[in-house]
């Protein structure tokens, strides 16, 4: 699986309080980022994408470990790592071993696809506006701003704190509703 920097919105797979963000290479359980080794994460994503069937060990070696000289024990180690991670979160039987055949992901998954670019533009009332928050702003400013943007834009806002004497909260809110 190819890794690299992406600016594209990512597909997120969700099950049992677990989120797998493919583009960000993040596994979150109960909202907390959990560290996984690279191959274990790639294996998890591949199994989730092919959850409708048993994936053979040879297919996993060809795709997840493409080009690497490893034996089937590498798969077993990555699966063991996944099982341990999920067991620590109280989730058992997430990855099933089909003896002599391969592995299968065993949970129902919601797939959150990124919106199309035209949908993103439609959600944003002012796509040309960059939102910043002044450091040292009065208490509650960040929470108020996040709530306002979430309701107005329809998604979680990205806020970049900056230090500036020229930006006032009132001007920012007026610019957003204009």
C-alpha positions, 0 to 999 in steps of 0.5 A: 500500500502506498503511503504519502502526504495527501491533502484530499479528504479521507475515507473513514471506516467506523465500527464499535467506537473505532474509526480508521482514517485511511488517508491520515493513517490513524486508528482511533478507539473511543476517540483516542489515537492508537499507535499501530505498526505500519503493516498492521495498519495496512493489513487492517485497512485491507481486511476492512475493505474486503470484509465480505470474504476471507482474504488469503495469506498469499493475497495479503503478501502480494498486496500489503507486503508487496515486494517485501521478502517475508513469510506468512509469519509476518501476517500472523504477527500483524494479526496478533498485534491487531487482536491485542489492540482491539482486546485492550479496548474490549473488542474480541473477534474483530479479525477471524482466522479461517484455518488454512485459508486466510483472514476475515474482518468480522464487524459491520462497518459504516463507510464515511466517504469524503464529500465531493468537491461541489458538496464541500463548496455548498457546505461553506458559506464563505469558502474564501474566508480563512478562520483564525483565532487570536491567542489570548482571546477571552475565555469561551471564545474558542468554544463559541466559535467552534459551535457557531462554525459547526452549525453554520458550515455543517462540519467540524471547523479547522482553527489555526491559532495566530497572534495578531492585534488586528483581528477582533472576535466581532469582526470575525463573526461579522465576516462569517455571517456576511 
